[in-house]
Amino acid sequence: MGNHHALRVTPTIFKNPGEDYLVVFVWFGCGSAALCPLWLGLLKYHLTERRKLMKDLNYREMAPQFLKQVEEGAFLVVKGKDRVNIMTIGWAMVGVVWRRPILMVAVRTSRFTHGIIEGADSFTVSAPTGDMKKEINFCGSKSGRDLDKFKECRLSTTKAKKVSTPILIIPGYHFECRITHKTPMDPKILSADLEKLYPAKDYHTLYFGEILASYLTE
């Protein structure tokens, strides 16, 4: 009888910052490996079905519910050259500037996220529709300098529709934004009654992002 090698199919999910994808190896006794077209087909179907769960909405429709959740906490995701980070935001504005739909977010200079977004061309914001108080508190109190908040909170991201920054995979309202302008706060012209918000003098930088995509996921 000839030699028969045991066949073992091993689907493995590899998660890179900003993307998750499935690679299926078919292992033979001799140690060779090949991609399995069947599993890749299933992956394509899975990603297609995920897209179907994204309900495109006009940013004006989303704004009231989105801003209400921002007061409780929302997630800002930014992508640098070799790192993706997430932080909680509690301040944001949605409106029209330069005749374009704009979402403005504010990031303190002391934040780890600040160093990343300074070199970025986009950002995404996700406001959860479910109970994510634990994750919101964690991402707002811990720094990406010290740990991987995605891993600690078991959060995943996927490729965004319009920007290079990934989008968070959670039920909620989502915005994909291209950074069109940024401006650091000038404490010289800041109202005196707001200085109490900056005991460490770590003023915000304001990032204005043109809204390129807005949708609801369930």
C-alpha positions as CSV (number, residue, x, y, z in Angstrom):
1,M,0.0,0.0,0.0
2,G,1.2,3.5,-0.7
3,N,1.8,6.2,1.8
4,H,-1.4,8.0,3.0
5,H,-1.0,11.3,4.8
6,A,-3.5,12.4,7.4
7,L,-5.5,15.5,6.3
8,R,-6.4,18.1,8.8
9,V,-8.2,21.4,8.0
10,T,-7.4,24.2,10.4
11,P,-9.4,27.4,10.1
12,T,-7.5,30.2,11.8
13,I,-8.5,33.8,12.4
14,F,-5.7,36.3,12.2
15,K,-6.5,39.7,13.6
16,N,-4.3,42.6,12.6
17,P,-5.0,46.1,13.9
18,G,-7.9,47.3,11.9
19,E,-8.8,44.1,10.1
20,D,-9.8,40.5,10.8
21,Y,-9.7,37.8,8.2
22,L,-9.7,34.1,8.0
23,V,-7.0,31.9,6.5
24,V,-7.6,28.2,6.2
25,F,-4.7,25.9,6.1
26,V,-5.0,22.3,4.8
27,W,-2.2,20.4,6.5
28,F,-0.8,17.2,5.2
29,G,1.5,14.8,7.0
30,C,4.4,16.0,4.9
31,G,3.9,19.5,6.3
32,S,2.8,21.2,3.1
33,A,0.0,23.8,3.3
34,A,-2.5,25.2,0.8
35,L,-5.4,27.7,1.0
36,C,-8.8,26.0,1.0
37,P,-11.2,27.6,-1.6
38,L,-14.2,26.3,0.2
39,W,-13.4,28.2,3.4
40,L,-12.4,31.3,1.5
41,G,-15.8,31.1,-0.1
42,L,-17.4,30.9,3.3
43,L,-15.4,33.9,4.5
44,K,-16.6,35.9,1.5
45,Y,-20.2,35.0,2.4
46,H,-19.6,35.9,6.0
47,L,-18.2,39.4,5.1
48,T,-21.1,40.0,2.7
49,E,-23.6,39.1,5.4
50,R,-21.8,41.5,7.8
51,R,-22.1,44.3,5.3
52,K,-25.9,43.7,5.0
53,L,-26.2,44.5,8.7
54,M,-24.9,48.0,8.0
55,K,-27.9,50.3,7.5
56,D,-26.8,53.5,5.8
57,L,-28.3,56.6,7.3
58,N,-28.0,60.3,6.6
59,Y,-25.9,61.9,9.3
60,R,-28.7,64.2,10.2
61,E,-30.9,61.3,11.0
62,M,-28.3,59.8,13.3
63,A,-27.2,63.0,15.0
64,P,-29.8,63.2,17.9
65,Q,-29.3,59.6,19.0
66,F,-25.6,59.7,18.4
67,L,-25.1,62.8,20.5
68,K,-27.3,61.5,23.3
69,Q,-25.0,58.5,23.5
70,V,-21.8,60.6,23.3
71,E,-22.9,62.1,26.6
72,E,-22.7,58.6,28.1
73,G,-19.6,57.7,26.1
74,A,-18.6,56.7,22.6
75,F,-15.5,55.2,21.0
76,L,-13.0,57.0,18.9
77,V,-10.7,54.8,16.8
78,V,-7.5,56.1,15.2
79,K,-4.9,54.4,13.1
80,G,-1.2,55.3,12.9
81,K,1.6,53.7,10.8
82,D,2.0,50.7,13.1
83,R,-0.7,51.0,15.7
84,V,-4.5,51.3,16.1
85,N,-5.9,52.7,19.3
86,I,-9.3,53.2,20.8
87,M,-10.4,55.8,23.4
88,T,-13.6,56.9,25.0
89,I,-14.9,60.4,24.1
90,G,-17.6,62.3,25.8
91,W,-17.5,65.5,23.6
92,A,-18.3,65.8,20.0
93,M,-20.2,68.0,17.5
94,V,-22.0,67.2,14.3
95,G,-22.9,69.9,11.8
96,V,-22.0,71.7,8.5
97,V,-18.7,73.5,8.0
98,W,-17.1,74.5,4.7
99,R,-20.4,73.3,3.1
100,R,-19.6,69.7,4.2
101,P,-21.0,67.4,6.8
102,I,-18.5,67.5,9.7
103,L,-18.0,65.5,12.9
104,M,-15.6,67.2,15.4
105,V,-13.8,65.3,18.1
106,A,-11.5,66.7,20.8
107,V,-8.4,64.9,22.1
108,R,-6.2,66.1,24.9
109,T,-2.5,66.5,24.2
110,S,-1.8,64.2,27.2
111,R,-3.6,61.3,25.5
112,F,-1.7,58.4,23.8
113,T,-4.3,58.8,21.0
114,H,-3.2,62.4,20.4
115,G,0.2,61.3,19.1
116,I,-1.5,58.8,16.8
117,I,-4.2,61.0,15.3
118,E,-1.7,63.8,14.7
119,G,-0.2,61.7,11.9
120,A,-3.5,60.2,10.7
121,D,-5.7,61.2,7.8
122,S,-9.0,59.8,9.2
123,F,-10.8,58.6,12.2
124,T,-14.0,56.6,13.0
125,V,-16.4,57.0,15.8
126,S,-18.9,54.4,17.2
127,A,-21.7,55.1,19.7
128,P,-23.0,51.9,21.1
129,T,-26.7,51.2,21.2
130,G,-26.3,48.4,23.8
131,D,-24.9,48.4,27.3
132,M,-21.2,48.9,27.0
133,K,-20.6,50.9,30.2
134,K,-17.8,48.6,31.3
135,E,-15.9,49.0,28.0
136,I,-16.6,52.7,27.9
137,N,-15.2,53.2,31.4
138,F,-12.1,51.0,30.7
139,C,-11.2,52.7,27.4
140,G,-11.7,56.1,29.1
141,S,-9.5,55.3,32.1
142,K,-6.7,53.2,30.7
143,S,-4.0,54.2,28.2
144,G,-2.9,52.5,25.1
145,R,0.6,53.2,26.1
146,D,0.3,50.4,28.7
147,L,-1.9,47.8,27.2
148,D,-4.0,46.7,24.2
149,K,-7.5,48.0,25.0
150,F,-9.0,46.0,22.1
151,K,-7.7,42.8,23.6
152,E,-8.6,43.7,27.2
153,C,-12.2,44.6,26.2
154,R,-12.5,41.8,23.6
155,L,-13.3,44.4,20.9
156,S,-12.7,43.8,17.3
157,T,-12.6,46.0,14.2
158,T,-13.2,45.6,10.5
159,K,-12.3,47.4,7.4
160,A,-14.2,50.7,7.0
161,K,-16.1,51.6,3.8
162,K,-14.5,54.9,3.0
163,V,-11.4,55.5,5.2
164,S,-8.2,53.7,6.1
165,T,-9.1,53.7,9.8
166,P,-11.0,50.6,10.8
167,I,-14.5,50.6,12.3
168,L,-15.5,49.0,15.6
169,I,-17.6,45.8,15.4
170,I,-20.4,46.7,17.8
171,P,-24.2,47.4,17.5
172,G,-24.4,51.2,17.2
173,Y,-24.1,54.4,15.2
174,H,-20.9,54.7,13.2
175,F,-19.2,57.6,11.4
176,E,-16.2,57.4,9.0
177,C,-14.4,60.7,8.8
178,R,-11.6,62.2,6.7
179,I,-9.6,64.8,8.7
180,T,-10.0,68.1,7.0
181,H,-8.7,70.5,9.7
182,K,-7.3,70.4,13.2
183,T,-6.6,73.2,15.6
184,P,-5.1,73.3,19.1
185,M,-7.0,75.2,21.7
186,D,-5.5,78.5,22.6
187,P,-5.8,79.0,26.4
188,K,-5.4,82.8,26.0
189,I,-8.8,83.0,24.5
190,L,-10.5,80.3,26.6
191,S,-13.3,81.4,28.8
192,A,-12.0,81.7,32.4
193,D,-14.7,79.4,33.8
194,L,-13.5,76.6,31.6
195,E,-9.9,76.6,33.0
196,K,-11.0,74.3,35.8
197,L,-11.4,71.5,33.2
198,Y,-7.7,71.7,32.6
199,P,-5.8,71.5,35.9
200,A,-2.9,69.8,34.1
201,K,-3.0,72.3,31.2
202,D,-3.4,69.5,28.8
203,Y,-5.7,71.3,26.4
204,H,-7.6,69.6,23.6
205,T,-6.8,69.6,19.9
206,L,-10.0,69.8,17.9
207,Y,-10.2,67.5,14.8
208,F,-12.7,68.2,12.1
209,G,-13.6,65.2,10.1
210,E,-15.7,65.2,6.9
211,I,-18.3,62.5,7.2
212,L,-17.8,60.1,4.3
213,A,-20.0,57.3,5.7
214,S,-22.6,57.0,8.4
215,Y,-24.6,54.0,9.3
216,L,-26.3,51.9,12.0
217,T,-25.3,48.3,12.8
218,E,-27.4,45.9,14.8
